[in-house]
C-alpha cells in the first residue's frame, strides 16, 4: 500500500481527517462533562439566588450549548466556544474566556446603585413596580428569593474566580493519549489499505 503513493496519500489524508474530527468531538464532549462535574468554585450568593443553583457554568445554558467542535482542514479541528456564538449577555466566547480565566470587575457607581435599589425592593422598602432596566430583570429572576443587601462601602471589586474548564481538558494526559491512539490507528489503517471509521 505504501509503495502506491497516490492510494496511500489518499488513505492517510482521509483517515487522519476522520481521526482529527473524532478527537475534536471527544474534546468537546469532555469539556461539557467537566462543566457538569460541579468541580469548580461555587457561585456567589447573589448569583445563586438569581440562578437558583450554586453550581457554576452548567447554569449558563447558552454557554454550555455553545461548546462545539468544528473541522478546520484535513489535519486541524477546533473544540470549544466559537467566536461567533452569541447569547443574551453578548459574545459567548468572551463570556467563556471571562469564566475560564476569572476576572475582577471594578464596582462602578451604577453597579453600587443597582445593588442598593435591589436591596430596597427585596427588603420591602421599595415598590418593585418602580424598578426599570437591569434592576427589574434581576428582581424578576429572583422570583421572591432574597433579600439582597447593598454592596459594602469597602467593596471596590467583584471577583469572578477562574474555572479552567477548557485548559484542564487539553492538559489531560489520559485524553491526549486517547487522541494519539486515534491518530495512530488512522495511520495504521492507511498502511493496511483501509479507510478509517
VEXMI-588313 format. One record per residue: x, y, z of N, C-alpha, C in turn; residue in one letter. Coordinates in pm, whole numbers, padded with zeros to 5 digits. Last residue first. Layout:
REM VEXMI-588313
(node (X Y Z) (X Y Z) (X Y Z) 'A');
...
***
This chain:
REM VEXMI-588313
(node (-01284 00464 01029) (-01423 00498 01057) (-01431 00610 01158) 'X');
(node (-01038 00459 00757) (-01084 00456 00896) (-01230 00494 00910) 'X');
(node (-00979 00245 00493) (-01024 00379 00529) (-01086 00372 00667) 'X');
(node (-00689 00044 00448) (-00826 00063 00492) (-00855 00210 00512) 'X');
(node (-00428 -00028 00399) (-00515 -00008 00284) (-00661 00011 00320) 'X');
(node (-00252 -00033 00603) (-00317 -00161 00571) (-00413 -00148 00452) 'X');
(node (-00194 00235 00621) (-00087 00145 00576) (-00147 00012 00532) 'X');
(node (-00439 00320 00726) (-00398 00366 00592) (-00289 00275 00535) 'X');
(node (-00434 00200 00974) (-00536 00155 00879) (-00501 00200 00737) 'X');
(node (-00226 00349 01090) (-00211 00204 01069) (-00310 00151 00969) 'X');
(node (-00343 00604 01103) (-00223 00582 01021) (-00205 00434 00989) 'X');
(node (-00552 00552 01280) (-00582 00604 01146) (-00463 00581 01052) 'X');
(node (-00408 00476 01507) (-00495 00378 01442) (-00526 00421 01299) 'X');
(node (-00288 00724 01562) (-00205 00607 01530) (-00286 00500 01459) 'X');
(node (-00513 00879 01622) (-00430 00913 01506) (-00342 00795 01464) 'X');
(node (-00605 00742 01852) (-00693 00758 01735) (-00613 00789 01609) 'X');
(node (-00385 00773 02021) (-00425 00639 01979) (-00513 00646 01854) 'X');
(node (-00397 01047 02062) (-00281 00991 01992) (-00312 00850 01940) 'X');
(node (-00638 01057 02206) (-00628 01124 02077) (-00511 01067 01995) 'X');
(node (-00568 00916 02437) (-00675 00865 02352) (-00666 00926 02212) 'X');
(node (-00372 01092 02537) (-00333 00956 02497) (-00438 00895 02406) 'X');
(node (-00528 01312 02599) (-00428 01326 02494) (-00382 01189 02444) 'X');
(node (-00673 01201 02812) (-00743 01240 02690) (-00645 01253 02574) 'X');
(node (-00464 01163 02996) (-00544 01050 02951) (-00616 01080 02821) 'X');
(node (-00372 01422 03040) (-00284 01325 02974) (-00361 01204 02923) 'X');
(node (-00517 01724 02989) (-00547 01592 03045) (-00468 01485 02971) 'X');
(node (-00504 01967 02877) (-00384 01925 02951) (-00403 01786 03013) 'X');
(node (-00750 02010 02772) (-00639 01998 02677) (-00506 01967 02744) 'X');
(node (-00904 02025 03009) (-00929 01920 02910) (-00807 01900 02822) 'X');
(node (-00807 02251 03137) (-00794 02121 03202) (-00814 02006 03103) 'X');
(node (-00882 02455 02960) (-00741 02423 02979) (-00723 02284 03038) 'X');
(node (-01166 02457 02996) (-01104 02424 02868) (-00960 02377 02887) 'X');
(node (-01225 02523 03257) (-01291 02406 03201) (-01237 02368 03063) 'X');
(node (-01119 02680 03493) (-01048 02645 03368) (-01100 02519 03301) 'X');
(node (-01250 02926 03637) (-01297 02787 03625) (-01240 02734 03493) 'X');
(node (-01154 03190 03857) (-01134 03113 03734) (-01192 02972 03745) 'X');
(node (-01406 03399 04015) (-01292 03306 04021) (-01277 03229 03891) 'X');
(node (-01464 03728 03997) (-01515 03605 03938) (-01398 03507 03936) 'X');
(node (-01509 03981 04230) (-01415 03883 04175) (-01491 03761 04122) 'X');
(node (-01564 04314 04224) (-01635 04187 04233) (-01548 04086 04159) 'X');
(node (-01425 04582 04416) (-01421 04492 04301) (-01509 04371 04329) 'X');
(node (-01481 04723 04643) (-01443 04800 04525) (-01433 04715 04399) 'X');
(node (-01628 04747 04940) (-01626 04657 04824) (-01600 04740 04698) 'X');
(node (-01662 04928 05144) (-01525 04882 05115) (-01515 04789 04995) 'X');
(node (-01939 04960 05163) (-01857 05071 05112) (-01716 05027 05074) 'X');
(node (-02109 04669 05035) (-02042 04739 05146) (-01956 04851 05089) 'X');
(node (-02404 04675 04842) (-02261 04649 04849) (-02203 04729 04966) 'X');
(node (-02715 04582 05005) (-02630 04675 04929) (-02484 04634 04939) 'X');
(node (-02860 04253 04970) (-02807 04362 05051) (-02722 04455 04966) 'X');
(node (-03163 04080 04908) (-03032 04122 04861) (-02989 04240 04949) 'X');
(node (-03342 03822 05098) (-03321 03955 05039) (-03179 03973 04986) 'X');
(node (-03457 03604 04834) (-03380 03720 04882) (-03370 03715 05031) 'X');
(node (-03708 03528 04596) (-03598 03489 04683) (-03523 03613 04727) 'X');
(node (-03895 03617 04411) (-03929 03624 04553) (-03821 03579 04648) 'X');
(node (-03753 03581 04167) (-03880 03512 04194) (-03912 03505 04344) 'X');
(node (-03521 03672 04049) (-03515 03628 04188) (-03640 03551 04230) 'X');
(node (-03593 03768 03802) (-03523 03640 03809) (-03519 03584 03951) 'X');
(node (-03700 04015 03874) (-03789 03913 03819) (-03725 03775 03827) 'X');
(node (-03466 04144 03952) (-03572 04123 04051) (-03668 04013 04003) 'X');
(node (-03333 04154 03707) (-03278 04073 03815) (-03385 04044 03920) 'X');
(node (-03507 04328 03564) (-03476 04194 03515) (-03428 04104 03627) 'X');
(node (-03498 04562 03719) (-03627 04492 03703) (-03604 04348 03656) 'X');
(node (-03228 04626 03684) (-03280 04602 03820) (-03411 04524 03812) 'X');
(node (-03207 04676 03411) (-03142 04557 03466) (-03195 04524 03606) 'X');
(node (-03513 04858 03379) (-03388 04807 03322) (-03338 04680 03388) 'X');
(node (-03665 04950 03696) (-03655 04952 03550) (-03525 04884 03507) 'X');
(node (-03901 04954 03964) (-03771 04913 03909) (-03776 04914 03757) 'X');
(node (-04151 04997 04056) (-04075 05116 04017) (-03938 05082 03958) 'X');
(node (-04247 04756 04140) (-04302 04808 04013) (-04226 04931 03967) 'X');
(node (-04144 04716 04395) (-04074 04656 04281) (-04124 04707 04146) 'X');
(node (-04122 04979 04615) (-04219 04908 04532) (-04145 04850 04411) 'X');
(node (-03911 04932 04894) (-03935 05000 04766) (-04032 04914 04685) 'X');
(node (-03878 04777 05107) (-03865 04920 05131) (-03888 05002 05004) 'X');
(node (-03861 04500 05092) (-03992 04561 05109) (-03990 04711 05135) 'X');
(node (-03623 04392 05026) (-03650 04405 05171) (-03782 04477 05198) 'X');
(node (-03610 04409 04756) (-03621 04274 04815) (-03648 04278 04965) 'X');
(node (-03588 04689 04720) (-03705 04617 04670) (-03721 04481 04736) 'X');
(node (-03339 04748 04844) (-03461 04816 04886) (-03586 04737 04845) 'X');
(node (-03172 04586 04690) (-03184 04563 04834) (-03312 04626 04887) 'X');
(node (-03203 04710 04444) (-03247 04572 04460) (-03263 04537 04607) 'X');
(node (-03087 04956 04498) (-03230 04952 04468) (-03285 04810 04478) 'X');
(node (-02818 04868 04553) (-02896 04943 04652) (-03047 04932 04624) 'X');
(node (-02732 04748 04319) (-02744 04666 04440) (-02831 04737 04544) 'X');
(node (-02737 04979 04157) (-02818 04862 04124) (-02839 04775 04248) 'X');
(node (-02543 05142 04277) (-02683 05183 04279) (-02777 05068 04250) 'X');
(node (-02317 04994 04212) (-02350 05014 04354) (-02497 05055 04368) 'X');
(node (-02327 05023 03936) (-02337 04890 03996) (-02377 04899 04142) 'X');
(node (-02287 05299 03914) (-02411 05239 03863) (-02433 05101 03924) 'X');
(node (-02028 05331 04021) (-02143 05391 04090) (-02276 05329 04044) 'X');
(node (-01867 05006 03992) (-01896 05141 03944) (-02010 05200 04027) 'X');
(node (-01620 04794 04086) (-01755 04837 04123) (-01771 04983 04080) 'X');
(node (-01438 04609 03844) (-01445 04724 03935) (-01590 04764 03961) 'X');
(node (-01400 04268 03842) (-01482 04375 03786) (-01488 04491 03884) 'X');
(node (-01171 04041 03759) (-01200 04134 03867) (-01274 04253 03806) 'X');
(node (-01202 03699 03653) (-01195 03843 03627) (-01220 03920 03757) 'X');
(node (-01130 03386 03486) (-01163 03467 03603) (-01149 03614 03568) 'X');
(node (-01092 03219 03271) (-00973 03284 03328) (-01001 03356 03460) 'X');
(node (-01358 03125 03229) (-01244 03035 03228) (-01125 03094 03304) 'X');
(node (-01518 03351 03229) (-01545 03246 03326) (-01426 03151 03339) 'X');
(node (-01396 03492 03016) (-01403 03552 03148) (-01427 03446 03256) 'X');
(node (-01433 03308 02805) (-01298 03348 02845) (-01298 03406 02986) 'X');
(node (-01713 03305 02791) (-01641 03182 02823) (-01500 03214 02872) 'X');
(node (-01756 03568 02710) (-01808 03524 02839) (-01735 03398 02884) 'X');
(node (-01637 03556 02457) (-01585 03650 02557) (-01629 03609 02697) 'X');
(node (-01803 03365 02341) (-01660 03336 02353) (-01596 03429 02455) 'X');
(node (-02049 03492 02338) (-02030 03381 02432) (-01884 03341 02445) 'X');
(node (-02115 03825 02332) (-02033 03724 02265) (-02002 03613 02364) 'X');
(node (-02413 03876 02527) (-02313 03921 02429) (-02242 03803 02366) 'X');
(node (-02614 03784 02689) (-02512 03868 02751) (-02405 03916 02655) 'X');
(node (-02758 03621 02519) (-02822 03742 02571) (-02719 03840 02628) 'X');
(node (-02509 03522 02273) (-02611 03497 02374) (-02668 03629 02423) 'X');
(node (-02336 03377 01997) (-02393 03493 02065) (-02498 03449 02165) 'X');
(node (-02047 03269 01837) (-02159 03230 01923) (-02207 03351 02002) 'X');
(node (-01820 03333 01696) (-01945 03394 01650) (-02066 03355 01736) 'X');
(node (-01612 03185 01818) (-01618 03331 01835) (-01753 03388 01797) 'X');
(node (-01703 02881 01983) (-01664 02956 01864) (-01691 03106 01882) 'X');
(node (-01565 02711 02239) (-01675 02803 02211) (-01633 02891 02095) 'X');
(node (-01439 02388 02151) (-01452 02498 02247) (-01575 02580 02216) 'X');
(node (-01222 02266 01912) (-01319 02227 02015) (-01320 02340 02118) 'X');
(node (-01130 02218 01571) (-01149 02309 01684) (-01247 02247 01783) 'X');
(node (-00871 02064 01372) (-01011 02082 01412) (-01013 02168 01538) 'X');
(node (-00661 01964 01106) (-00689 02057 01216) (-00838 02064 01243) 'X');
(node (-00614 01827 00879) (-00530 01793 00994) (-00561 01877 01117) 'X');
(node (-00794 01918 00686) (-00770 01775 00700) (-00689 01734 00820) 'X');
(node (-00943 02192 00871) (-00892 02133 00748) (-00861 01986 00777) 'X');
(node (-01147 02225 01070) (-01080 02340 01007) (-01024 02297 00870) 'X');
(node (-01449 02120 01211) (-01335 02083 01126) (-01278 02209 01063) 'X');
(node (-01546 02178 01540) (-01556 02221 01401) (-01431 02178 01326) 'X');
(node (-01757 02150 01830) (-01636 02116 01756) (-01658 02156 01610) 'X');
(node (-01870 02336 02122) (-01888 02260 01999) (-01754 02218 01942) 'X');
(node (-02058 02512 02343) (-01939 02426 02334) (-01961 02332 02216) 'X');
(node (-02306 02623 02356) (-02215 02680 02257) (-02084 02602 02247) 'X');
(node (-02433 02509 02568) (-02472 02462 02435) (-02377 02514 02327) 'X');
(node (-02308 02660 02768) (-02292 02516 02766) (-02323 02461 02627) 'X');
(node (-02412 02913 02706) (-02268 02890 02700) (-02241 02740 02689) 'X');
(node (-02683 02871 02751) (-02638 02910 02618) (-02488 02884 02602) 'X');
(node (-02685 02800 03028) (-02732 02707 02926) (-02680 02743 02787) 'X');
(node (-02527 02821 03284) (-02515 02908 03167) (-02555 02825 03045) 'X');
(node (-02522 02627 03469) (-02644 02706 03462) (-02644 02799 03341) 'X');
(node (-02267 02532 03453) (-02372 02448 03396) (-02504 02524 03384) 'X');
(node (-02123 02756 03582) (-02109 02718 03442) (-02227 02640 03386) 'X');
(node (-02155 02647 03928) (-02117 02740 03821) (-02121 02674 03683) 'X');
(node (-02410 02584 04153) (-02320 02519 04058) (-02285 02616 03945) 'X');
(node (-02601 02687 04311) (-02465 02732 04340) (-02364 02672 04243) 'X');
(node (-02912 02804 04180) (-02814 02696 04197) (-02677 02756 04227) 'X');
(node (-03073 03011 04105) (-03135 02901 04179) (-03042 02783 04200) 'X');
(node (-02986 03239 03986) (-02990 03118 03904) (-03059 03002 03973) 'X');
(node (-03013 03428 04196) (-03067 03455 04064) (-03086 03326 03984) 'X');
(node (-02879 03304 04412) (-03019 03346 04424) (-03083 03361 04287) 'X');
(node (-02624 03271 04301) (-02701 03154 04342) (-02849 03187 04355) 'X');
(node (-02552 03537 04274) (-02564 03454 04154) (-02647 03330 04184) 'X');
(node (-02538 03604 04546) (-02636 03670 04458) (-02659 03588 04332) 'X');
(node (-02329 03426 04638) (-02465 03422 04694) (-02569 03486 04601) 'X');
(node (-02137 03280 04368) (-02155 03371 04480) (-02303 03373 04520) 'X');
(node (-02097 02932 04282) (-02143 03067 04253) (-02154 03148 04381) 'X');
(node (-01803 02740 04379) (-01948 02764 04368) (-01979 02910 04336) 'X');
(node (-01529 02644 04181) (-01575 02732 04289) (-01723 02762 04273) 'X');
(node (-01594 02316 04027) (-01536 02449 04037) (-01594 02530 04152) 'X');
(node (-01712 02078 03978) (-01581 02074 04042) (-01526 02213 04075) 'X');
(node (-01942 01982 03845) (-01955 02057 03971) (-01824 02061 04049) 'X');
(node (-01956 01854 03593) (-01895 01784 03706) (-01898 01854 03840) 'X');
(node (-02037 01991 03372) (-02141 01925 03452) (-02087 01870 03584) 'X');
(node (-01787 02061 03277) (-01878 02167 03320) (-01986 02107 03410) 'X');
(node (-01695 01809 03206) (-01630 01880 03317) (-01716 01994 03368) 'X');
(node (-01861 01751 02991) (-01862 01664 03108) (-01801 01735 03228) 'X');
(node (-01785 01951 02808) (-01921 01950 02864) (-01929 01865 02991) 'X');
(node (-01524 01861 02758) (-01546 01996 02811) (-01684 02002 02877) 'X');
(node (-01579 01612 02644) (-01510 01618 02774) (-01525 01755 02838) 'X');
(node (-01695 01688 02404) (-01773 01609 02500) (-01711 01615 02639) 'X');
(node (-01475 01815 02286) (-01596 01892 02317) (-01683 01819 02419) 'X');
(node (-01299 01593 02258) (-01262 01707 02342) (-01385 01789 02381) 'X');
(node (-01444 01434 02077) (-01407 01380 02208) (-01375 01494 02305) 'X');
(node (-01447 01602 01855) (-01574 01563 01919) (-01550 01512 02061) 'X');
(node (-01174 01602 01802) (-01240 01728 01839) (-01373 01700 01907) 'X');
(node (-01140 01334 01733) (-01072 01387 01851) (-01133 01519 01897) 'X');
(node (-01289 01323 01497) (-01330 01241 01612) (-01266 01292 01740) 'X');
(node (-01131 01492 01341) (-01268 01532 01374) (-01319 01453 01494) 'X');
(node (-00903 01327 01329) (-00895 01462 01384) (-01033 01513 01425) 'X');
(node (-00996 01100 01199) (-00948 01088 01337) (-00941 01225 01405) 'X');
(node (-01056 01208 00945) (-01162 01150 01028) (-01119 01140 01174) 'X');
(node (-00794 01289 00868) (-00905 01386 00873) (-01015 01333 00966) 'X');
(node (-00664 01044 00864) (-00622 01146 00962) (-00731 01252 00978) 'X');
(node (-00805 00919 00651) (-00806 00863 00786) (-00767 00964 00892) 'X');
(node (-00751 01087 00430) (-00888 01060 00472) (-00893 01013 00617) 'X');
(node (-00469 01073 00422) (-00537 01203 00436) (-00680 01183 00487) 'X');
(node (-00426 00800 00383) (-00376 00864 00506) (-00446 00997 00529) 'X');
(node (-00551 00762 00133) (-00598 00690 00251) (-00552 00759 00379) 'X');
(node (-00400 00929 -00039) (-00544 00948 -00023) (-00596 00884 00103) 'X');
(node (-00147 00815 -00007) (-00169 00957 00027) (-00317 00985 00049) 'X');
(node (-00191 00556 -00107) (-00154 00576 00033) (-00182 00720 00076) 'X');
(node (-00252 00604 -00378) (-00350 00538 -00292) (-00320 00565 -00145) 'X');
(node (-00014 00731 -00457) (-00141 00801 -00470) (-00247 00739 -00380) 'X');
(node (00193 00541 -00401) (00189 00673 -00337) (00053 00740 -00343) 'X');
(node (00234 00240 -00327) (00142 00306 -00419) (00111 00444 -00361) 'X');
(node (00379 00160 -00113) (00451 00177 -00238) (00365 00244 -00345) 'X');
(node (00194 00123 00085) (00280 00242 00096) (00358 00267 -00033) 'X');
(node (00084 -00121 00000) (00000 00000 00000) (00088 00126 00000) 'X');
***
